[in-house]
Amino acid sequence: MAEKLLEIRNLKKYYGKGDSEVKALDDVSFDVYKGEMLVLLGNSGCGKSTLLNIIGGMDSPTSGQVLLNGTDITSYKDRELTDYRKEKIGFIFQFYNLLPDLTALENVRMSLPKKDSEHLSEKTLELVGLGDQKMHQYPSQMSGGEQQRVSIARALVKNAEIILCDEPTGALDDKTGRKILELLQDIVRKQGQTMVIVTHTTPIASMANRVITLRDGKIQKEVVNEHPVDAKDIVW
């Protein structure tokens, strides 16, 4: 049996009251296992990004639990949540969220607490295909795909417990997006990284080990892919 890394228990996130109440998440429960790629699939407004933000410690639930290695992060104070985001979670966003005045290398190095991290940052950028002079370029000098590779390196370099990806191909063309998906899949397969990807693009789900489909704040279905598709073969 695969080892549980993350446990989501009876998670609720409600906004408003009475007739105006919105149930962004309505009693959601599932597990995430070490070394798997899990896709959270659904249309806009289904609750998947809210769920990702709560797992990442960027939002708090109305009720329920998020347990990482058995510890409930919903009970954390602000300082503990800051440490959690910094040390346990890697984030990959749709629009990269790079600091424009820093080079690729400097953006990656920002994720590490130690100042003597340049060598590790360089090796990580090389891993995602940004060696040599590319790592010394600023975001404005890079393509969208290159910027997303910097974002991936930034998430990888701190050896996070889990990487959370919010529509990681949403701002990219199909060809570039497929290359990014190949890289993400390679990271899971070769390094044993645990990864959760939020997407509304159904074909992307075929590359995951498991797919959880959300609708109106609830889990509609859960599917195990016995034979995940290679990312290079995905068409959307």
FIKOLZA-1660 file (N, C-alpha, C; in steps of 0.1 Angstrom, whole numbers, plus 5000, padded with zeros to 4 digits):
% residues 236
   i   px   py   pz ch aa at
   1 5008 4988 5000  A  M  N
   1 5000 5000 5000  A  M CA
   1 5009 5012 5000  A  M  C
   2 5005 5022 4992  A  A  N
   2 5012 5035 4992  A  A CA
   2 5010 5042 5005  A  A  C
   3 5020 5050 5008  A  E  N
   3 5020 5057 5021  A  E CA
   3 5012 5071 5020  A  E  C
   4 5003 5073 5029  A  K  N
   4 4996 5086 5029  A  K CA
   4 5005 5097 5033  A  K  C
   5 5004 5108 5025  A  L  N
   5 5011 5120 5028  A  L CA
   5 5002 5131 5033  A  L  C
   6 4991 5132 5026  A  L  N
   6 4981 5143 5029  A  L CA
   6 4967 5137 5031  A  L  C
   7 4960 5141 5041  A  E  N
   7 4947 5136 5044  A  E CA
   7 4937 5149 5045  A  E  C
   8 4927 5149 5036  A  I  N
   8 4917 5159 5036  A  I CA
   8 4905 5153 5043  A  I  C
   9 4900 5160 5053  A  R  N
   9 4889 5154 5061  A  R CA
   9 4877 5164 5063  A  R  C
  10 4866 5161 5056  A  N  N
  10 4853 5168 5058  A  N CA
  10 4856 5183 5057  A  N  C
  11 4863 5187 5046  A  L  N
  11 4866 5201 5044  A  L CA
  11 4855 5209 5039  A  L  C
  12 4852 5220 5045  A  K  N
  12 4841 5229 5041  A  K CA
  12 4847 5244 5040  A  K  C
  13 4842 5251 5030  A  K  N
  13 4845 5265 5029  A  K CA
  13 4833 5272 5024  A  K  C
  14 4827 5280 5033  A  Y  N
  14 4814 5287 5030  A  Y CA
  14 4817 5302 5030  A  Y  C
  15 4810 5309 5021  A  Y  N
  15 4810 5323 5021  A  Y CA
  15 4796 5329 5022  A  Y  C
  16 4794 5340 5030  A  G  N
  16 4781 5346 5031  A  G CA
  16 4772 5338 5041  A  G  C
  17 4760 5343 5042  A  K  N
  17 4750 5336 5051  A  K CA
  17 4736 5336 5045  A  K  C
  18 4728 5327 5050  A  G  N
  18 4714 5327 5046  A  G CA
  18 4713 5324 5031  A  G  C
  19 4704 5331 5024  A  D  N
  19 4701 5329 5010  A  D CA
  19 4713 5332 5001  A  D  C
  20 4723 5340 5006  A  S  N
  20 4735 5344 4998  A  S CA
  20 4747 5335 5001  A  S  C
  21 4745 5324 5009  A  E  N
  21 4756 5315 5013  A  E CA
  21 4761 5308 5000  A  E  C
  22 4774 5307 4999  A  V  N
  22 4780 5300 4988  A  V CA
  22 4789 5289 4994  A  V  C
  23 4787 5277 4990  A  K  N
  23 4795 5266 4995  A  K CA
  23 4806 5262 4985  A  K  C
  24 4817 5269 4986  A  A  N
  24 4828 5267 4977  A  A CA
  24 4834 5253 4978  A  A  C
  25 4834 5248 4990  A  L  N
  25 4838 5234 4993  A  L CA
  25 4827 5228 5003  A  L  C
  26 4822 5217 5000  A  D  N
  26 4811 5212 5008  A  D CA
  26 4813 5197 5012  A  D  C
  27 4821 5196 5024  A  D  N
  27 4823 5183 5030  A  D CA
  27 4832 5174 5020  A  D  C
  28 4844 5179 5017  A  V  N
  28 4853 5172 5008  A  V CA
  28 4863 5164 5016  A  V  C
  29 4865 5151 5012  A  S  N
  29 4874 5142 5019  A  S CA
  29 4882 5133 5009  A  S  C
  30 4895 5133 5010  A  F  N
  30 4903 5124 5002  A  F CA
  30 4917 5123 5007  A  F  C
  31 4925 5114 5002  A  D  N
  31 4939 5113 5006  A  D CA
  31 4948 5116 4994  A  D  C
  32 4961 5120 4997  A  V  N
  32 4971 5121 4987  A  V CA
  32 4983 5112 4991  A  V  C
  33 4988 5104 4982  A  Y  N
  33 4998 5094 4985  A  Y CA
  33 5012 5099 4981  A  Y  C
  34 5022 5095 4988  A  K  N
  34 5036 5098 4985  A  K CA
  34 5039 5094 4971  A  K  C
  35 5045 5103 4963  A  G  N
  35 5050 5099 4950  A  G CA
  35 5040 5098 4939  A  G  C
  36 5028 5103 4941  A  E  N
  36 5018 5102 4931  A  E CA
  36 5016 5116 4925  A  E  C
  37 5010 5116 4912  A  M  N
  37 5005 5128 4906  A  M CA
  37 4990 5127 4907  A  M  C
  38 4984 5136 4914  A  L  N
  38 4969 5137 4915  A  L CA
  38 4964 5149 4908  A  L  C
  39 4954 5148 4899  A  V  N
  39 4948 5159 4892  A  V CA
  39 4934 5162 4899  A  V  C
  40 4932 5174 4902  A  L  N
  40 4919 5179 4906  A  L CA
  40 4913 5186 4894  A  L  C
  41 4902 5180 4889  A  L  N
  41 4896 5184 4876  A  L CA
  41 4883 5190 4878  A  L  C
  42 4880 5201 4871  A  G  N
  42 4866 5207 4871  A  G CA
  42 4866 5220 4865  A  G  C
  43 4854 5224 4862  A  N  N
  43 4852 5237 4855  A  N CA
  43 4854 5249 4865  A  N  C
  44 4855 5261 4860  A  S  N
  44 4857 5273 4869  A  S CA
  44 4845 5273 4879  A  S  C
  45 4849 5276 4891  A  G  N
  45 4839 5278 4902  A  G CA
  45 4835 5265 4909  A  G  C
  46 4842 5254 4906  A  C  N
  46 4838 5241 4912  A  C CA
  46 4845 5239 4926  A  C  C
  47 4855 5248 4929  A  G  N
  47 4861 5247 4942  A  G CA
  47 4875 5242 4942  A  G  C
  48 4880 5239 4930  A  K  N
  48 4894 5232 4930  A  K CA
  48 4905 5242 4934  A  K  C
  49 4904 5254 4930  A  S  N
  49 4915 5264 4934  A  S CA
  49 4914 5268 4949  A  S  C
  50 4901 5268 4954  A  T  N
  50 4899 5271 4968  A  T CA
  50 4905 5259 4976  A  T  C
  51 4903 5247 4971  A  L  N
  51 4909 5235 4978  A  L CA
  51 4924 5236 4978  A  L  C
  52 4930 5240 4967  A  L  N
  52 4945 5240 4966  A  L CA
  52 4950 5251 4975  A  L  C
  53 4943 5262 4976  A  N  N
  53 4948 5273 4985  A  N CA
  53 4947 5269 4999  A  N  C
  54 4938 5261 5003  A  I  N
  54 4937 5257 5017  A  I CA
  54 4948 5247 5020  A  I  C
  55 4950 5237 5011  A  I  N
  55 4961 5228 5012  A  I CA
  55 4974 5235 5014  A  I  C
  56 4976 5245 5006  A  G  N
  56 4988 5253 5006  A  G CA
  56 4990 5263 5017  A  G  C
  57 4980 5264 5026  A  G  N
  57 4981 5273 5037  A  G CA
  57 4979 5287 5034  A  G  C
  58 4973 5290 5022  A  M  N
  58 4970 5304 5018  A  M CA
  58 4956 5308 5021  A  M  C
  59 4948 5299 5025  A  D  N
  59 4934 5302 5029  A  D CA
  59 4930 5292 5040  A  D  C
  60 4920 5296 5048  A  S  N
  60 4916 5287 5059  A  S CA
  60 4902 5282 5056  A  S  C
  61 4899 5270 5060  A  P  N
  61 4885 5264 5058  A  P CA
  61 4875 5269 5069  A  P  C
  62 4862 5268 5066  A  T  N
  62 4852 5270 5075  A  T CA
  62 4852 5259 5086  A  T  C
  63 4855 5247 5082  A  S  N
  63 4856 5236 5091  A  S CA
  63 4863 5224 5083  A  S  C
  64 4868 5214 5091  A  G  N
  64 4874 5203 5085  A  G CA
  64 4889 5203 5088  A  G  C
  65 4896 5193 5083  A  Q  N
  65 4911 5192 5086  A  Q CA
  65 4919 5190 5073  A  Q  C
  66 4931 5194 5074  A  V  N
  66 4941 5191 5064  A  V CA
  66 4954 5186 5071  A  V  C
  67 4956 5173 5070  A  L  N
  67 4967 5167 5078  A  L CA
  67 4979 5164 5068  A  L  C
  68 4990 5169 5071  A  L  N
  68 5002 5166 5064  A  L CA
  68 5011 5158 5073  A  L  C
  69 5014 5145 5069  A  N  N
  69 5021 5136 5078  A  N CA
  69 5015 5135 5092  A  N  C
  70 5001 5136 5092  A  G  N
  70 4994 5134 5105  A  G CA
  70 4992 5147 5113  A  G  C
  71 4998 5158 5108  A  T  N
  71 4997 5171 5116  A  T CA
  71 4986 5180 5109  A  T  C
  72 4976 5185 5117  A  D  N
  72 4966 5193 5111  A  D CA
  72 4970 5207 5110  A  D  C
  73 4972 5212 5097  A  I  N
  73 4977 5225 5095  A  I CA
  73 4966 5236 5097  A  I  C
  74 4953 5232 5098  A  T  N
  74 4943 5242 5100  A  T CA
  74 4943 5247 5114  A  T  C
  75 4950 5241 5123  A  S  N
  75 4952 5246 5136  A  S CA
  75 4964 5256 5138  A  S  C
  76 4972 5257 5127  A  Y  N
  76 4984 5265 5128  A  Y CA
  76 4981 5280 5130  A  Y  C
  77 4990 5287 5137  A  K  N
  77 4989 5301 5138  A  K CA
  77 4997 5307 5126  A  K  C
  78 4996 5320 5125  A  D  N
  78 5002 5327 5113  A  D CA
  78 5017 5323 5111  A  D  C
  79 5025 5323 5121  A  R  N
  79 5039 5320 5120  A  R CA
  79 5041 5306 5115  A  R  C
  80 5033 5297 5121  A  E  N
  80 5034 5283 5117  A  E CA
  80 5030 5281 5102  A  E  C
  81 5020 5288 5098  A  L  N
  81 5016 5287 5084  A  L CA
  81 5027 5293 5074  A  L  C
  82 5033 5303 5079  A  T  N
  82 5044 5309 5071  A  T CA
  82 5055 5299 5069  A  T  C
  83 5059 5292 5080  A  D  N
  83 5069 5282 5079  A  D CA
  83 5065 5270 5071  A  D  C
  84 5052 5266 5072  A  Y  N
  84 5047 5255 5064  A  Y CA
  84 5048 5258 5049  A  Y  C
  85 5044 5270 5045  A  R  N
  85 5044 5274 5031  A  R CA
  85 5059 5274 5026  A  R  C
  86 5067 5279 5035  A  K  N
  86 5081 5281 5031  A  K CA
  86 5089 5267 5030  A  K  C
  87 5086 5258 5039  A  E  N
  87 5094 5246 5040  A  E CA
  87 5087 5233 5035  A  E  C
  88 5074 5233 5035  A  K  N
  88 5067 5220 5031  A  K CA
  88 5061 5220 5018  A  K  C
  89 5058 5232 5012  A  I  N
  89 5050 5233 5000  A  I CA
  89 5057 5240 4989  A  I  C
  90 5057 5234 4977  A  G  N
  90 5062 5241 4965  A  G CA
  90 5050 5245 4957  A  G  C
  91 5050 5258 4952  A  F  N
  91 5039 5263 4944  A  F CA
  91 5043 5266 4930  A  F  C
  92 5035 5262 4920  A  I  N
  92 5036 5265 4906  A  I CA
  92 5023 5271 4901  A  I  C
  93 5024 5284 4897  A  F  N
  93 5012 5291 4894  A  F CA
  93 5010 5293 4879  A  F  C
  94 4998 5296 4875  A  Q  N
  94 4995 5298 4861  A  Q CA
  94 5003 5310 4855  A  Q  C
  95 5005 5320 4862  A  F  N
  95 5012 5332 4857  A  F CA
  95 5026 5334 4863  A  F  C
  96 5032 5323 4868  A  Y  N
  96 5046 5323 4872  A  Y CA
  96 5049 5329 4885  A  Y  C
  97 5044 5342 4887  A  N  N
  97 5047 5349 4900  A  N CA
  97 5062 5351 4902  A  N  C
  98 5069 5354 4892  A  L  N
  98 5084 5356 4894  A  L CA
  98 5086 5371 4897  A  L  C
  99 5096 5374 4905  A  L  N
  99 5100 5388 4908  A  L CA
  99 5107 5394 4896  A  L  C
 100 5102 5404 4889  A  P  N
 100 5107 5409 4877  A  P CA
 100 5121 5415 4877  A  P  C
 101 5125 5420 4889  A  D  N
 101 5138 5426 4891  A  D CA
 101 5149 5417 4895  A  D  C
 102 5146 5404 4895  A  L  N
 102 5156 5393 4899  A  L CA
 102 5158 5384 4887  A  L  C
 103 5170 5379 4885  A  T  N
 103 5172 5369 4875  A  T CA
 103 5166 5356 4878  A  T  C
 104 5166 5347 4868  A  A  N
 104 5161 5333 4871  A  A CA
 104 5167 5327 4883  A  A  C
 105 5181 5328 4883  A  L  N
 105 5188 5322 4894  A  L CA
 105 5185 5329 4908  A  L  C
 106 5183 5342 4908  A  E  N
 106 5179 5349 4920  A  E CA
 106 5165 5345 4925  A  E  C
 107 5156 5344 4915  A  N  N
 107 5142 5340 4918  A  N CA
 107 5142 5326 4925  A  N  C
 108 5150 5317 4920  A  V  N
 108 5151 5303 4926  A  V CA
 108 5157 5304 4939  A  V  C
 109 5168 5311 4941  A  R  N
 109 5175 5312 4953  A  R CA
 109 5167 5318 4964  A  R  C
 110 5157 5326 4961  A  M  N
 110 5148 5332 4971  A  M CA
 110 5140 5321 4979  A  M  C
 111 5138 5310 4973  A  S  N
 111 5130 5299 4979  A  S CA
 111 5138 5292 4990  A  S  C
 112 5151 5294 4991  A  L  N
 112 5160 5288 5001  A  L CA
 112 5163 5297 5012  A  L  C
 113 5163 5292 5024  A  P  N
 113 5167 5300 5036  A  P CA
 113 5182 5303 5037  A  P  C
 114 5190 5294 5031  A  K  N
 114 5204 5296 5033  A  K CA
 114 5210 5305 5021  A  K  C
 115 5219 5314 5025  A  K  N
 115 5225 5322 5015  A  K CA
 115 5235 5315 5006  A  K  C
 116 5240 5304 5011  A  D  N
 116 5251 5296 5003  A  D CA
 116 5244 5286 4994  A  D  C
 117 5233 5290 4987  A  S  N
 117 5225 5280 4980  A  S CA
 117 5227 5282 4965  A  S  C
 118 5236 5290 4960  A  E  N
 118 5237 5292 4946  A  E CA
 118 5240 5280 4938  A  E  C
 119 5248 5271 4943  A  H  N
 119 5251 5259 4936  A  H CA
 119 5239 5250 4934  A  H  C
 120 5231 5248 4945  A  L  N
 120 5219 5241 4944  A  L CA
 120 5209 5247 4935  A  L  C
 121 5208 5260 4935  A  S  N
 121 5199 5267 4926  A  S CA
 121 5203 5265 4912  A  S  C
 122 5216 5266 4909  A  E  N
 122 5221 5264 4895  A  E CA
 122 5217 5250 4890  A  E  C
 123 5220 5240 4899  A  K  N
 123 5217 5226 4895  A  K CA
 123 5203 5223 4892  A  K  C
 124 5194 5230 4900  A  T  N
 124 5180 5228 4898  A  T CA
 124 5175 5235 4885  A  T  C
 125 5180 5246 4882  A  L  N
 125 5177 5253 4869  A  L CA
 125 5182 5244 4857  A  L  C
 126 5194 5238 4859  A  E  N
 126 5199 5229 4848  A  E CA
 126 5189 5217 4847  A  E  C
 127 5184 5213 4858  A  L  N
 127 5175 5201 4857  A  L CA
 127 5162 5204 4849  A  L  C
 128 5158 5217 4850  A  V  N
 128 5146 5220 4842  A  V CA
 128 5149 5226 4828  A  V  C
 129 5162 5225 4824  A  G  N
 129 5166 5229 4811  A  G CA
 129 5170 5244 4809  A  G  C
 130 5174 5250 4820  A  L  N
 130 5178 5264 4820  A  L CA
 130 5192 5266 4825  A  L  C
 131 5201 5260 4818  A  G  N
 131 5215 5261 4822  A  G CA
 131 5222 5273 4815  A  G  C
 132 5235 5274 4817  A  D  N
 132 5243 5284 4810  A  D CA
 132 5238 5298 4813  A  D  C
 133 5236 5306 4802  A  Q  N
 133 5233 5320 4803  A  Q CA
 133 5218 5322 4807  A  Q  C
 134 5209 5312 4804  A  K  N
 134 5195 5314 4807  A  K CA
 134 5192 5318 4821  A  K  C
 135 5200 5312 4830  A  M  N
 135 5197 5314 4845  A  M CA
 135 5200 5328 4849  A  M  C
 136 5208 5335 4841  A  H  N
 136 5211 5349 4845  A  H CA
 136 5202 5359 4838  A  H  C
 137 5192 5355 4831  A  Q  N
 137 5183 5364 4824  A  Q CA
 137 5172 5368 4834  A  Q  C
 138 5165 5379 4831  A  Y  N
 138 5154 5384 4838  A  Y CA
 138 5141 5379 4832  A  Y  C
 139 5130 5378 4839  A  P  N
 139 5118 5373 4834  A  P CA
 139 5113 5379 4821  A  P  C
 140 5116 5392 4819  A  S  N
 140 5112 5399 4807  A  S CA
 140 5120 5395 4795  A  S  C
 141 5131 5388 4797  A  Q  N
 141 5139 5383 4786  A  Q CA
 141 5136 5369 4783  A  Q  C
 142 5126 5363 4789  A  M  N
 142 5124 5349 4788  A  M CA
 142 5110 5347 4782  A  M  C
 143 5108 5335 4775  A  S  N
 143 5095 5332 4770  A  S CA
 143 5086 5327 4782  A  S  C
 144 5073 5325 4779  A  G  N
 144 5064 5320 4789  A  G CA
 144 5068 5306 4794  A  G  C
 145 5072 5297 4785  A  G  N
 145 5076 5284 4789  A  G CA
 145 5089 5284 4798  A  G  C
 146 5098 5293 4794  A  E  N
 146 5110 5295 4802  A  E CA
 146 5107 5300 4816  A  E  C
 147 5098 5310 4817  A  Q  N
 147 5094 5315 4830  A  Q CA
 147 5087 5304 4839  A  Q  C
 148 5079 5296 4832  A  Q  N
 148 5073 5285 4840  A  Q CA
 148 5083 5275 4845  A  Q  C
 149 5094 5273 4837  A  R  N
 149 5105 5264 4841  A  R CA
 149 5112 5270 4854  A  R  C
 150 5113 5283 4854  A  V  N
 150 5119 5289 4866  A  V CA
 150 5110 5287 4878  A  V  C
 151 5097 5288 4875  A  S  N
 151 5087 5286 4886  A  S CA
 151 5088 5272 4891  A  S  C
 152 5090 5262 4882  A  I  N
 152 5091 5248 4886  A  I CA
 152 5104 5246 4894  A  I  C
 153 5115 5252 4890  A  A  N
 153 5127 5251 4897  A  A CA
 153 5126 5257 4911  A  A  C
 154 5119 5268 4912  A  R  N
 154 5117 5275 4925  A  R CA
 154 5110 5265 4934  A  R  C
 155 5100 5258 4929  A  A  N
 155 5092 5249 4937  A  A CA
 155 5101 5236 4941  A  A  C
 156 5109 5232 4932  A  L  N
 156 5117 5220 4934  A  L CA
 156 5129 5222 4944  A  L  C
 157 5135 5234 4943  A  V  N
 157 5148 5235 4950  A  V CA
 157 5148 5233 4965  A  V  C
 158 5137 5236 4971  A  K  N
 158 5136 5235 4986  A  K CA
 158 5132 5221 4990  A  K  C
 159 5131 5211 4981  A  N  N
 159 5128 5197 4984  A  N CA
 159 5115 5197 4993  A  N  C
 160 5104 5203 4987  A  A  N
 160 5091 5204 4994  A  A CA
 160 5085 5190 4995  A  A  C
 161 5076 5188 5005  A  E  N
 161 5069 5175 5007  A  E CA
 161 5060 5173 4995  A  E  C
 162 5053 5184 4991  A  I  N
 162 5043 5183 4980  A  I CA
 162 5044 5195 4972  A  I  C
 163 5042 5194 4959  A  I  N
 163 5041 5205 4949  A  I CA
 163 5027 5207 4945  A  I  C
 164 5022 5219 4946  A  L  N
 164 5008 5223 4942  A  L CA
 164 5009 5231 4929  A  L  C
 165 5002 5227 4919  A  C  N
 165 5002 5234 4906  A  C CA
 165 4988 5239 4902  A  C  C
 166 4987 5252 4901  A  D  N
 166 4974 5258 4898  A  D CA
 166 4974 5262 4883  A  D  C
 167 4967 5254 4875  A  E  N
 167 4966 5256 4860  A  E CA
 167 4980 5259 4854  A  E  C
 168 4990 5250 4856  A  P  N
 168 5004 5253 4852  A  P CA
 168 5006 5255 4837  A  P  C
 169 4996 5251 4828  A  T  N
 169 4998 5254 4814  A  T CA
 169 4988 5264 4809  A  T  C
 170 4981 5270 4818  A  G  N
 170 4970 5279 4814  A  G CA
 170 4974 5291 4806  A  G  C
 171 4986 5296 4808  A  A  N
 171 4991 5308 4801  A  A CA
 171 5000 5305 4789  A  A  C
 172 5000 5292 4785  A  L  N
 172 5010 5287 4775  A  L CA
 172 5003 5282 4763  A  L  C
 173 5009 5282 4751  A  D  N
 173 5004 5276 4740  A  D CA
 173 5005 5261 4741  A  D  C
 174 4998 5254 4732  A  D  N
 174 4997 5239 4734  A  D CA
 174 5011 5232 4734  A  D  C
 175 5019 5236 4724  A  K  N
 175 5032 5230 4723  A  K CA
 175 5041 5232 4736  A  K  C
 176 5041 5244 4740  A  T  N
 176 5049 5248 4752  A  T CA
 176 5043 5241 4764  A  T  C
 177 5030 5241 4765  A  G  N
 177 5023 5235 4776  A  G CA
 177 5026 5220 4778  A  G  C
 178 5026 5213 4766  A  R  N
 178 5030 5199 4766  A  R CA
 178 5044 5197 4771  A  R  C
 179 5053 5205 4768  A  K  N
 179 5067 5204 4773  A  K CA
 179 5067 5206 4788  A  K  C
 180 5059 5215 4793  A  I  N
 180 5059 5217 4808  A  I CA
 180 5053 5205 4814  A  I  C
 181 5042 5199 4808  A  L  N
 181 5036 5187 4814  A  L CA
 181 5046 5175 4814  A  L  C
 182 5054 5174 4803  A  E  N
 182 5064 5164 4803  A  E CA
 182 5074 5165 4814  A  E  C
 183 5078 5178 4817  A  L  N
 183 5088 5180 4828  A  L CA
 183 5082 5177 4841  A  L  C
 184 5069 5181 4843  A  L  N
 184 5062 5177 4856  A  L CA
 184 5061 5162 4858  A  L  C
 185 5057 5155 4848  A  Q  N
 185 5056 5141 4849  A  Q CA
 185 5069 5134 4851  A  Q  C
 186 5080 5139 4845  A  D  N
 186 5093 5134 4847  A  D CA
 186 5098 5136 4861  A  D  C
 187 5094 5147 4867  A  I  N
 187 5098 5150 4881  A  I CA
 187 5091 5140 4891  A  I  C
 188 5079 5137 4888  A  V  N
 188 5072 5127 4896  A  V CA
 188 5077 5113 4894  A  V  C
 189 5079 5109 4882  A  R  N
 189 5084 5095 4879  A  R CA
 189 5098 5093 4883  A  R  C
 190 5107 5102 4881  A  K  N
 190 5121 5100 4884  A  K CA
 190 5126 5104 4898  A  K  C
 191 5119 5114 4903  A  Q  N
 191 5123 5118 4917  A  Q CA
 191 5114 5114 4928  A  Q  C
 192 5103 5108 4924  A  G  N
 192 5093 5104 4934  A  G CA
 192 5086 5116 4941  A  G  C
 193 5086 5127 4934  A  Q  N
 193 5079 5139 4940  A  Q CA
 193 5064 5137 4940  A  Q  C
 194 5057 5142 4951  A  T  N
 194 5043 5142 4952  A  T CA
 194 5038 5155 4946  A  T  C
 195 5027 5154 4937  A  M  N
 195 5023 5166 4930  A  M CA
 195 5008 5166 4929  A  M  C
 196 5002 5177 4931  A  V  N
 196 4987 5179 4929  A  V CA
 196 4986 5190 4919  A  V  C
 197 4978 5187 4908  A  I  N
 197 4976 5196 4897  A  I CA
 197 4962 5200 4896  A  I  C
 198 4958 5213 4896  A  V  N
 198 4945 5218 4894  A  V CA
 198 4944 5222 4879  A  V  C
 199 4934 5217 4872  A  T  N
 199 4932 5220 4858  A  T CA
 199 4917 5219 4854  A  T  C
 200 4913 5226 4844  A  H  N
 200 4900 5224 4838  A  H CA
 200 4901 5217 4825  A  H  C
 201 4913 5214 4821  A  T  N
 201 4916 5207 4808  A  T CA
 201 4915 5192 4809  A  T  C
 202 4905 5186 4805  A  T  N
 202 4902 5172 4807  A  T CA
 202 4913 5163 4802  A  T  C
 203 4919 5165 4790  A  P  N
 203 4930 5155 4786  A  P CA
 203 4942 5155 4795  A  P  C
 204 4945 5165 4802  A  I  N
 204 4956 5165 4812  A  I CA
 204 4955 5155 4822  A  I  C
 205 4942 5152 4826  A  A  N
 205 4939 5142 4836  A  A CA
 205 4945 5128 4833  A  A  C
 206 4946 5125 4820  A  S  N
 206 4950 5112 4816  A  S CA
 206 4965 5109 4820  A  S  C
 207 4973 5119 4823  A  M  N
 207 4987 5116 4827  A  M CA
 207 4988 5114 4842  A  M  C
 208 4978 5115 4849  A  A  N
 208 4978 5114 4864  A  A CA
 208 4977 5100 4869  A  A  C
 209 4982 5097 4881  A  N  N
 209 4979 5084 4887  A  N CA
 209 4964 5083 4892  A  N  C
 210 4959 5095 4897  A  R  N
 210 4945 5095 4901  A  R CA
 210 4939 5109 4897  A  R  C
 211 4926 5108 4895  A  V  N
 211 4919 5121 4891  A  V CA
 211 4906 5122 4900  A  V  C
 212 4905 5134 4906  A  I  N
 212 4893 5137 4914  A  I CA
 212 4886 5148 4907  A  I  C
 213 4874 5145 4903  A  T  N
 213 4866 5155 4896  A  T CA
 213 4857 5162 4906  A  T  C
 214 4857 5176 4906  A  L  N
 214 4849 5184 4915  A  L CA
 214 4838 5191 4908  A  L  C
 215 4826 5192 4914  A  R  N
 215 4815 5199 4909  A  R CA
 215 4807 5206 4920  A  R  C
 216 4805 5219 4919  A  D  N
 216 4797 5226 4929  A  D CA
 216 4802 5223 4943  A  D  C
 217 4816 5223 4945  A  G  N
 217 4821 5222 4958  A  G CA
 217 4822 5208 4964  A  G  C
 218 4817 5198 4956  A  K  N
 218 4817 5184 4961  A  K CA
 218 4826 5175 4951  A  K  C
 219 4830 5164 4956  A  I  N
 219 4837 5154 4948  A  I CA
 219 4826 5146 4940  A  I  C
 220 4827 5148 4927  A  Q  N
 220 4817 5141 4918  A  Q CA
 220 4822 5126 4916  A  Q  C
 221 4835 5124 4913  A  K  N
 221 4840 5111 4912  A  K CA
 221 4855 5110 4913  A  K  C
 222 4860 5099 4916  A  E  N
 222 4874 5096 4917  A  E CA
 222 4878 5084 4908  A  E  C
 223 4889 5086 4900  A  V  N
 223 4893 5076 4891  A  V CA
 223 4908 5073 4892  A  V  C
 224 4911 5060 4892  A  V  N
 224 4925 5056 4892  A  V CA
 224 4929 5053 4878  A  V  C
 225 4940 5059 4873  A  N  N
 225 4946 5056 4860  A  N CA
 225 4956 5045 4862  A  N  C
 226 4952 5033 4858  A  E  N
 226 4962 5021 4859  A  E CA
 226 4974 5023 4850  A  E  C
 227 4972 5030 4839  A  H  N
 227 4982 5032 4829  A  H CA
 227 4982 5047 4825  A  H  C
 228 4988 5056 4833  A  P  N
 228 4988 5070 4829  A  P CA
 228 4995 5072 4815  A  P  C
 229 4989 5081 4808  A  V  N
 229 4994 5085 4794  A  V CA
 229 5007 5093 4796  A  V  C
 230 5016 5091 4787  A  D  N
 230 5028 5100 4786  A  D CA
 230 5024 5114 4782  A  D  C
 231 5029 5123 4789  A  A  N
 231 5025 5137 4787  A  A CA
 231 5027 5141 4772  A  A  C
 232 5038 5136 4766  A  K  N
 232 5040 5140 4752  A  K CA
 232 5029 5136 4742  A  K  C
 233 5021 5127 4746  A  D  N
 233 5010 5122 4738  A  D CA
 233 4997 5128 4740  A  D  C
 234 4996 5138 4750  A  I  N
 234 4984 5145 4753  A  I CA
 234 4980 5155 4742  A  I  C
 235 4968 5155 4738  A  V  N
 235 4963 5165 4728  A  V CA
 235 4951 5172 4734  A  V  C
 236 4951 5185 4733  A  W  N
 236 4939 5192 4738  A  W CA
 236 4936 5205 4729  A  W  C
% end
